[in-house]
Amino acid sequence: MMFCKERDWKNLYAQSHDLWCEDSYSHPAKMAPALCFRIIEHLEELGLLKAGDVILDPMAGIGTTAIAACLKGFKAITVELEQKFVDLQLQNKAYVEAKTYRKLDWEIIQGDARELSKILTERGLISITSPPYAEVAKKNSFQHRYLR
């Protein structure tokens, strides 16, 4: 089993980047690109991500996860409810493709993550996940009622 070193996770929000179009900075909850890259690298180190895998982000916002995934050589699929953020993902995809001179293997889907199974099934896709918070969600009465 591989354990994280605290130093591997420090200063990830402080690093600069140029991976988003200007309008993306208006999104209220952007993931730090350095953090996203580090998460993907950590999953690779653990053997949980391998060449040819697809990274799915069901509530993708401006698409930072997809950008990092594609730049690391993975295919990405994003699902986003709000059209304005889907539009920003399209702009960010074009921005990074122009900047890196390479096409990103990224499918952008406008849809509701609460309907993720339906969205994926309609496209012949499946998702396998093991959320670390599943037991917590079962204990939370509000979540428990929602999940029933």
Secondary structure, DSSP 8 states (H G I E B T S, - for coil): -----GGGGSSTTT-----S-GGGGG-TT---HHHHHHHHHHHHHTTSS-TT-EEEETT-TT-HHHHHHHHTT-EEEEEES-HHHHHHHHHHHHHHHHHHTS---EEEEES-GGGHHHHHHHTT-------TTHHHHHHSHHHHHHH-
